[in-house]
Amino acid sequence: MAVSQTDEGLEKSAMLLLSLGPDAAAEVLKHLGPREVQKLGHTMAGIKSVPREKIEALLSELEAHAAKGAGLAADEEMIRQMLTKALGDDKAANLIGRILHGGDTSGIEALKWMDAATVADLIKNEHPQIIAAILVHLEYDQAGEILKHFSDRLRNDVVLRIATLDGIQPIALRELNEALSRLLAGAAANVKKAAMGGVRHAAEILNYVGQAAETAILDNVREYDPDLAQKILDEMFVFENLLDVDDRGVQLLLREVQSDTLVLALKGASPELREKIFKNMSQRAAEMLREDLESKGPVRLSEVEAAQKEILKIARRLADEGQIQLGGKGGEDIMI
């Protein structure tokens, strides 16, 4: 299975940082966000040794790339176009609002560096509406992990509020500042309403809370509003939903997935989904995958779920980029 451009870029970045030494690398890492630091740290930890020739080739590539560069200047419209093209309309709108309109989320950034248990302990005694406003600023998987640390009653209440949230008003941001105290700073009086929350946001978070919690939460929402619960369900996308992705989409997805991750994920897949995966691979690749599945011993459920989540992240990214449709129509076959 081919190595994705993202993985290749991560490896090159990790090697470059290792070659810089701790002091210079630390200066670079200061300018990155929590997700980037975590990914780079994990990649660096997995690098045992790099031949000198490979380092020299990497530095030559970097030098050639830098030589092509020129002075840069970006206006608001350029930033808007770049982010929209890279992230899609919905995600870009959220980020543009924070970057260009001065959204007061600086304190939220501090939460992104904390583990889920710490954040949950920090905010669990706040009003559920404030907790909901906090969670919609975090990555879906982190928000899902935080929810696992709440009581059933609080968890259900918060998800319900996220699903019915249609934006963050300035007064809500002020309450966020008060709730997070020193983690949040600055006034939010001039902040424009940000397009956050809603059914899609609640569904994305629930994709990461685990099946038992997911069922309990949706049952609670269903008691409150059956139509809302169904809307959330319609927006959710779980691993077995790959059965609804057309063959062309599955083939594109498989190009991005590492072999070890696919084997782990399929350990917990239905026979129907396994066959769909097999038929969208070359005969030789399918035979190798079958052999790997048969020879793979028992694995933990947590490992299977983690692998499936990793593949679902790739699927959502490809969908956001317009490359595949989640549950779309058939297309031309692409053999890999």
C-alpha positions as CSV (number, residue, x, y, z in Angstrom):
1,M,0.0,0.0,0.0
2,A,1.3,3.4,-1.0
3,V,2.7,5.8,1.5
4,S,0.5,9.0,1.6
5,Q,2.0,12.4,0.9
6,T,1.0,13.4,4.4
7,D,3.0,10.5,6.0
8,E,6.0,11.2,3.7
9,G,5.9,14.9,4.7
10,L,5.7,14.0,8.4
11,E,8.7,11.8,8.1
12,K,10.7,14.4,6.3
13,S,9.8,17.1,8.8
14,A,10.7,14.8,11.7
15,M,14.1,13.9,10.2
16,L,14.7,17.6,9.6
17,L,13.9,18.5,13.2
18,L,16.1,15.7,14.5
19,S,19.0,17.0,12.3
20,L,18.6,20.5,13.7
21,G,19.3,19.5,17.3
22,P,17.1,20.1,20.4
23,D,17.5,23.9,20.7
24,A,16.7,24.8,17.0
25,A,14.0,22.2,16.8
26,A,12.4,23.6,20.0
27,E,12.2,27.0,18.3
28,V,10.4,25.5,15.3
29,L,8.0,23.6,17.5
30,K,7.0,26.7,19.3
31,H,5.2,27.9,16.2
32,L,3.2,24.7,15.7
33,G,-0.2,23.7,17.1
34,P,-0.8,20.8,19.5
35,R,-1.9,18.3,16.8
36,E,1.2,19.1,14.7
37,V,3.5,18.7,17.7
38,Q,1.9,15.4,18.7
39,K,2.2,14.0,15.2
40,L,5.8,15.1,14.8
41,G,6.7,13.9,18.2
42,H,5.2,10.5,17.5
43,T,7.0,10.3,14.1
44,M,10.4,11.3,15.6
45,A,10.0,8.7,18.4
46,G,9.7,6.0,15.7
47,I,12.8,7.0,13.8
48,K,15.7,4.9,15.1
49,S,18.4,5.9,12.7
50,V,18.7,7.9,9.4
51,P,21.6,7.4,6.9
52,R,23.7,10.4,6.4
53,E,23.0,10.3,2.6
54,K,19.2,10.6,3.3
55,I,19.8,13.6,5.6
56,E,21.9,15.3,2.9
57,A,19.3,14.6,0.2
58,L,16.6,16.1,2.5
59,L,18.7,19.3,3.1
60,S,19.4,19.6,-0.6
61,E,15.7,19.3,-1.3
62,L,15.0,22.0,1.3
63,E,17.7,24.3,-0.1
64,A,16.3,23.9,-3.6
65,H,12.8,24.7,-2.4
66,A,13.9,27.7,-0.5
67,A,15.9,29.0,-3.6
68,K,12.6,29.2,-5.5
69,G,10.9,31.3,-2.9
70,A,10.3,35.0,-2.9
71,G,8.9,37.6,-0.6
72,L,5.4,36.9,0.5
73,A,2.4,39.1,1.4
74,A,-1.1,37.9,1.9
75,D,-4.3,39.9,2.2
76,E,-7.5,38.8,3.8
77,E,-9.1,37.5,0.5
78,M,-6.0,35.4,-0.3
79,I,-6.1,33.8,3.2
80,R,-9.9,33.2,2.8
81,Q,-9.4,31.5,-0.6
82,M,-6.5,29.3,0.5
83,L,-8.3,28.1,3.6
84,T,-11.5,27.4,1.8
85,K,-9.7,25.4,-0.9
86,A,-7.8,23.4,1.7
87,L,-10.5,22.8,4.3
88,G,-13.8,23.2,2.5
89,D,-16.5,25.8,3.2
90,D,-17.7,24.8,6.6
91,K,-14.3,24.2,8.3
92,A,-12.8,27.2,6.6
93,A,-15.6,29.5,7.8
94,N,-15.0,28.5,11.4
95,L,-11.2,29.1,11.1
96,I,-11.5,32.3,9.1
97,G,-13.8,33.7,11.8
98,R,-11.2,33.1,14.4
99,I,-8.3,34.3,12.4
100,L,-9.7,37.3,10.6
101,H,-12.4,38.5,13.0
102,G,-10.5,38.3,16.2
103,G,-12.4,35.5,17.8
104,D,-11.4,35.2,21.4
105,T,-10.3,31.6,21.5
106,S,-6.8,32.0,22.8
107,G,-7.6,30.3,26.0
108,I,-9.2,27.4,24.2
109,E,-5.9,26.8,22.5
110,A,-4.4,26.0,25.9
111,L,-7.0,23.3,26.5
112,K,-5.9,21.6,23.2
113,W,-2.6,20.8,24.8
114,M,-4.2,19.1,27.9
115,D,-5.3,15.5,28.2
116,A,-9.0,14.8,28.2
117,A,-9.2,13.9,31.9
118,T,-7.6,17.2,32.9
119,V,-9.9,19.3,30.7
120,A,-13.0,17.3,31.9
121,D,-12.0,17.9,35.6
122,L,-11.5,21.6,34.8
123,I,-14.9,22.2,33.2
124,K,-17.2,19.6,34.6
125,N,-18.7,21.9,37.3
126,E,-19.5,24.6,34.8
127,H,-23.0,25.2,33.3
128,P,-23.7,22.6,30.6
129,Q,-24.2,25.5,28.1
130,I,-20.7,26.8,28.8
131,I,-19.3,23.3,28.5
132,A,-21.0,22.9,25.1
133,A,-19.5,26.2,24.0
134,I,-16.1,25.0,25.0
135,L,-16.3,21.6,23.4
136,V,-17.3,23.0,20.0
137,H,-14.0,24.8,19.8
138,L,-12.0,21.6,20.3
139,E,-11.2,18.8,17.8
140,Y,-13.9,16.2,17.6
141,D,-11.8,13.3,19.0
142,Q,-10.6,15.4,21.9
143,A,-14.2,16.5,22.7
144,G,-15.4,12.9,22.5
145,E,-12.7,11.8,25.0
146,I,-13.7,14.6,27.4
147,L,-17.3,13.5,27.2
148,K,-16.3,10.0,28.4
149,H,-15.2,11.5,31.7
150,F,-18.6,13.2,32.5
151,S,-21.5,11.6,34.3
152,D,-24.2,10.2,32.0
153,R,-26.6,13.0,33.0
154,L,-24.0,15.8,32.2
155,R,-22.8,14.1,29.0
156,N,-26.4,13.8,27.7
157,D,-27.2,17.4,28.5
158,V,-24.0,18.7,26.9
159,V,-24.5,16.8,23.6
160,L,-28.1,18.0,23.4
161,R,-27.0,21.6,23.8
162,I,-24.2,21.1,21.2
163,A,-26.8,19.7,18.7
164,T,-29.1,22.6,19.2
165,L,-26.4,25.3,19.2
166,D,-26.5,27.5,16.2
167,G,-23.6,29.8,16.9
168,I,-21.5,31.4,19.7
169,Q,-22.6,34.9,20.7
170,P,-20.3,37.4,22.3
171,I,-22.0,37.0,25.7
172,A,-21.2,33.2,25.5
173,L,-17.6,34.0,24.9
174,R,-17.5,36.3,27.9
175,E,-18.9,33.4,30.0
176,L,-16.2,31.2,28.5
177,N,-13.6,33.7,29.8
178,E,-15.1,33.7,33.3
179,A,-15.4,29.9,33.3
180,L,-11.8,29.2,32.2
181,S,-10.3,32.1,34.3
182,R,-6.7,32.5,33.5
183,L,-6.8,30.1,30.5
184,L,-8.9,32.7,28.7
185,A,-8.1,36.3,28.4
186,G,-9.4,39.5,26.7
187,A,-12.8,40.9,26.1
188,A,-15.2,39.4,23.7
189,A,-17.5,42.4,23.2
190,N,-16.6,42.9,19.6
191,V,-16.5,39.3,18.6
192,K,-18.8,38.3,15.7
193,K,-21.0,35.3,15.9
194,A,-19.1,32.2,14.9
195,A,-20.7,29.3,13.0
196,M,-20.2,26.5,15.5
197,G,-22.2,23.8,17.0
198,G,-25.3,22.2,15.4
199,V,-26.3,18.7,14.5
200,R,-23.2,17.9,12.4
201,H,-20.9,19.0,15.2
202,A,-22.7,16.8,17.7
203,A,-22.5,13.9,15.3
204,E,-18.8,14.3,14.7
205,I,-18.1,14.3,18.5
206,L,-20.3,11.2,19.0
207,N,-18.2,9.4,16.5
208,Y,-15.4,9.4,19.1
209,V,-17.2,8.6,22.4
210,G,-17.6,4.8,21.9
211,Q,-20.6,2.7,21.2
212,A,-22.0,2.4,24.7
213,A,-21.9,6.1,25.4
214,E,-23.1,6.9,22.0
215,T,-26.2,4.7,22.4
216,A,-27.0,6.2,25.8
217,I,-26.6,9.8,24.6
218,L,-28.8,9.3,21.5
219,D,-31.5,7.5,23.6
220,N,-31.6,10.6,25.9
221,V,-31.7,13.0,22.9
222,R,-34.5,10.8,21.4
223,E,-36.6,11.3,24.5
224,Y,-36.2,15.0,24.3
225,D,-36.6,15.3,20.5
226,P,-36.9,12.2,18.3
227,D,-36.4,14.2,15.1
228,L,-33.2,15.8,16.4
229,A,-31.9,12.3,17.4
230,Q,-32.6,11.1,13.9
231,K,-30.8,14.1,12.3
232,I,-27.7,13.4,14.5
233,L,-27.8,9.7,13.4
234,D,-28.1,10.7,9.8
235,E,-24.9,12.8,10.1
236,M,-22.9,10.2,11.9
237,F,-20.5,8.0,9.9
238,V,-19.2,4.8,11.4
239,F,-16.8,2.2,9.9
240,E,-19.5,-0.1,8.6
241,N,-20.9,2.9,6.6
242,L,-18.0,2.3,4.2
243,L,-20.3,-0.3,2.7
244,D,-22.2,2.7,1.3
245,V,-19.2,4.3,-0.3
246,D,-18.9,3.7,-4.1
247,D,-16.1,1.5,-5.4
248,R,-14.1,4.4,-6.8
249,G,-14.3,6.1,-3.4
250,V,-13.1,2.9,-1.6
251,Q,-10.2,2.6,-4.0
252,L,-9.1,6.2,-3.4
253,L,-9.4,5.6,0.4
254,L,-7.3,2.5,0.2
255,R,-4.5,4.5,-1.4
256,E,-4.2,6.6,1.8
257,V,-4.4,3.7,4.3
258,Q,-1.4,1.9,5.7
259,S,-1.5,-1.9,5.5
260,D,-1.1,-2.5,9.2
261,T,-3.9,-0.1,10.0
262,L,-6.2,-1.8,7.4
263,V,-5.6,-5.3,8.9
264,L,-6.4,-4.1,12.4
265,A,-9.5,-2.3,11.3
266,L,-10.8,-5.3,9.3
267,K,-10.4,-7.6,12.3
268,G,-13.6,-5.9,13.6
269,A,-15.4,-5.5,10.3
270,S,-18.4,-7.5,8.9
271,P,-17.8,-10.1,6.2
272,E,-19.7,-7.9,3.8
273,L,-17.3,-5.0,4.4
274,R,-14.3,-7.2,4.1
275,E,-15.4,-8.5,0.7
276,K,-16.1,-4.9,-0.5
277,I,-12.5,-4.0,0.5
278,F,-11.1,-7.1,-1.2
279,K,-12.9,-6.5,-4.5
280,N,-11.5,-3.0,-4.7
281,M,-7.9,-4.2,-4.6
282,S,-5.8,-6.0,-7.1
283,Q,-6.0,-9.8,-6.9
284,R,-2.5,-10.0,-5.5
285,A,-3.0,-7.2,-2.9
286,A,-6.3,-8.9,-1.8
287,E,-4.6,-12.2,-1.4
288,M,-1.9,-10.7,0.8
289,L,-4.5,-8.9,2.9
290,R,-6.4,-12.1,3.4
291,E,-3.2,-13.9,4.5
292,D,-2.4,-11.1,6.9
293,L,-5.9,-11.2,8.4
294,E,-5.7,-15.0,8.9
295,S,-2.2,-14.9,10.4
296,K,-3.0,-12.0,12.7
297,G,-3.7,-13.2,16.2
298,P,-6.2,-11.9,18.7
299,V,-6.1,-8.1,19.1
300,R,-7.6,-5.7,21.7
301,L,-10.9,-4.1,20.8
302,S,-9.3,-0.7,21.6
303,E,-6.7,-1.3,18.9
304,V,-9.4,-2.2,16.3
305,E,-11.4,0.9,17.2
306,A,-8.4,3.1,17.0
307,A,-7.5,1.7,13.5
308,Q,-11.1,2.2,12.3
309,K,-11.1,5.8,13.6
310,E,-7.9,6.5,11.7
311,I,-9.4,5.2,8.5
312,L,-12.6,7.2,9.1
313,K,-10.5,10.4,9.6
314,I,-9.0,9.8,6.2
315,A,-12.4,9.2,4.7
316,R,-13.8,12.4,6.1
317,R,-10.8,14.4,4.9
318,L,-11.2,13.0,1.4
319,A,-14.9,13.8,1.5
320,D,-14.2,17.3,2.7
321,E,-11.8,17.7,-0.2
322,G,-14.4,16.5,-2.7
323,Q,-12.5,13.4,-3.7
324,I,-15.0,10.8,-2.4
325,Q,-18.7,10.8,-1.4
326,L,-19.7,9.1,1.8
327,G,-22.5,7.0,0.6
328,G,-22.3,8.4,-3.0
329,K,-23.0,7.0,-6.4
330,G,-20.7,4.6,-8.3
331,G,-17.8,5.7,-10.4
332,E,-15.1,4.5,-12.7
333,D,-12.9,1.8,-11.2
334,I,-9.3,2.6,-10.2
335,M,-7.1,-0.5,-9.5
336,I,-4.3,-0.2,-6.9
